[in-house]
Amino acid sequence: MSIDNDNADSDDAVLDTVAVLGDPVRRKLYRVVAAGPGAVGRDAAAAAAGVSRSLAAFHLDRLVEAGLLTVTYQRLSGRSGPGAGRPAKLYQRAPGERELSLPPRSYDSVARLLADVVERAGLDRELQSAAREAGAALAAEPAVNRRLDPEAELRERGYEPYWDQAVLRLHNCPFRSLAEEFPALICGMNLALIEGLLPGCADGEGWTATLDPLPVPDGCCVALAPKGEI
């Protein structure tokens, strides 16, 4: 039996990253930073996670070393020049995706091939219809029959929703890699999926979903709001 060293090294790197998240405090801090669209400072992260600032700083920097977070510097006072103070160290989720499959699988290659065929055949409407039916089927699952509100249901589906005034935006696109390669096809499918899901949620019929992309790294182009807001 031969071993592909490149694949082994890649798997080891992902496993090392997963191991970093084995610490419960570290996981909580990662979720705090990943939950919002903007960068988070040490004080805010520590308060949200319920730990000391020094402990938060230690674990946040470990997450940076693992490539899960990135660092930016900004003066939180809004002032500049002499006397404005040192810029604060802020953290935000690192771009990109990490996937581990044991043994290795290549579902992404099949997904790209299928998306290419659908796009070439001009089957956008058929895909959207299927996605809308899939969303309705998800809403009919027993676990969803708890009548979750749209925000809670989207959070369970990995979209990481957050409020931008009266609009509910989605910080994460679960289909990011495909959406970058087939934006019109995948974004239309994603919108249809969410439209199918909404009526199964508590008060979901009172919501509107639309394509309203914002320049948020890795964010979803679908925005939601109570009807009449967007």
N, C-alpha and C positions, 0 to 999 in steps of 0.2 A: 504494500500500500504506500502510495506516495502522498506527500503533504505539500500543498501549495503554500509556500512561505508568505506570499503577498496576502492571501486570504487569511492565513493564520494571524499575521501581524494586524490586519484590519479588525479581525474578531477580538484580538487581545486589547486593542485600543478601545473598542466599544465596551468590552467587559470592564476595563479599568474605569471608564466613565460611569458605568452602572454602579460599580463598587463605591465610587465617591458619594453617590446618592444613598448608600446604605445607612448613613447616619441620619437619625430622625430629625435632628435640628437642621442639618444641611438640607434635607428634603423640604422642610417647612420654609426655610429661607429661599430656596429655589422657587417654590410655588409663589411666595410673596412677590419676588422680583418678576417672575414670568406672568403674573396675573394682570399687570397693568400695561398700558401702551407706552409709558414713559420710563425713564431711568429712575432708580430708587436709591436713596442715600442710606448710609449705615444706621443712622438714628431711626429712620422710618422703618427700615427692615427689622431692626432689633425690637422696636415697639410692636410691630405686627406679629412677630414670631414669639414674643414674650420672653426674650433673652436679653442679656446684657449687651451693651454696645461692643465691648471687647470680644466677647464670644461670637457675636454676629460678624465682626470684621474678620476674625480668623476663618470662619467657615465660608464667608463670601469670597475671600481670596483663594481658598481651596477650590471653589467652584470655577473661579477664573482660570486657575492653573489647569483644571480639567477640560477647559474649553467650553463649559456650559454657560458661562456668563462673560460679558465683556465690560470694560471700564471706560467711563468718560469722566471729565472734570468740568465742573461748572460752579460759578459763584451763585449760591442760592439767595443771597441778599439782593441780587439784581443790580448791584452797584459795580463800578469798575474803577480802575486807577488806584493810586496810593490810598491806603486805609480801607480798601474794600474787603480785605481779608483773603485768605488762601482759598482757591477753588475746592469745593467738596468733591470727594470721590464718590461717583455714582455707578450703579450697576444695572445692566439690562441683559435680557436673554440673548445669547449668541445666536447668530443666524445659522441656517443649515439644519439638516436632519441626521439622526443617528439611528441605524436599524441593525438589529442582530437577529439572525435566524440560525438555529442549530438543529439539523445540518443546514448549510446555506441554501437559500431559495432565491428566486429571481422574479417575484411577482411584478415588480416595477417594469421590467422589460415587456411582459405580457400586457400590462396596462397601457404602456406606450404604443404597442403594436395595435391593440384594439382601438385606442383613441384615434390613431392615424387612419385606420380603416373607416371608422365612423365619420371622421371629418372629410375624407376623400369622397365618400359616398353621399355626403350631404344629408346625413341622418340626424341632424341636430334636434329636430322636433320630436323624432321618435325617441331619442335619448332623454330629452326633457320629460316626455310623457312617462317613460319608464321610471325616471328619477322621482317624479311626483307620486307615482304609485308606490315606490319604495318608501318614500317619506310617510305616506299614509299607513303603510304596513308597519313601520317602526312605531307610529303613534298607537297602533292597535295591539302592540305587544303587551303582555301582562305587566311587565315591569314599568311600563309607561302609563298604565291605567291608574296610576296614583294621581293623575290629573296635574302633572307638573306644569308650572307656568313656562312660557317660551324661554325665558332667561335660564332657568334651571335645566330645562331639557337640552338646550344648546350647550350648556356647560358640560353636561354628561356626555355629549357627543364629541367633545374635544375642541369646540370652537372658541372657548375662552372669551365669553361676552363681557363687555364693560359699557357703562353708560357715558355717552358724549352729549351732555345736556339731555334733550328729549329723545335722542336716537340711541338705539342699542347697536353697538358695533362689535365686530368679532375680531379678536386679537390674533387668532390662529386660523389658518386655512388647512384643514385636514388633507387637502388634495394639492398642496403647494407645488410639488415638483411637476405634476401633470399640468397644473394651471399655468405655470411659466412657459411650458412648451405648446399647450393648446388653450390659450386664454379664453377665447370666445366659446369654445365647446365646453370646457370644464366649468367655467363660471356660470354659463347658462344652465348646465346640469345641476350645479350646486344650488342655484337660486330655486330651481324647480323642486329639488329635494326638500329644501326648507319650507317652501310653500305647501308641499304635501304634508309635512310634519305639523305645521302650525294648528290646523283645525283639531288635532287630537290633544292639544294642550289646553289647560284651563284658560279660558278667555282668549285662546289663540285666534279665533275668528275675528277678533277685534284688532288684529295686528296687520301691518303691511310690510312685506319684504321687497326690497328693490336692490338693483346693482348701483352702488354708490361708493366706488373705491376711493380710499385715502392713502397717502404715502406712508403707511405704517409697515415697517419691515415684517414680512411673513404674514401680514394681516389678510383677512378675508374681504372680498369685494362686496359682500352682501351686508346691507344695513337693514335694521328693523325698527319699527316704531308703532305705537298705537295709531290707528287709522286717523288721517288728518294731519299728522305731524310731519310726514315726508311725502 
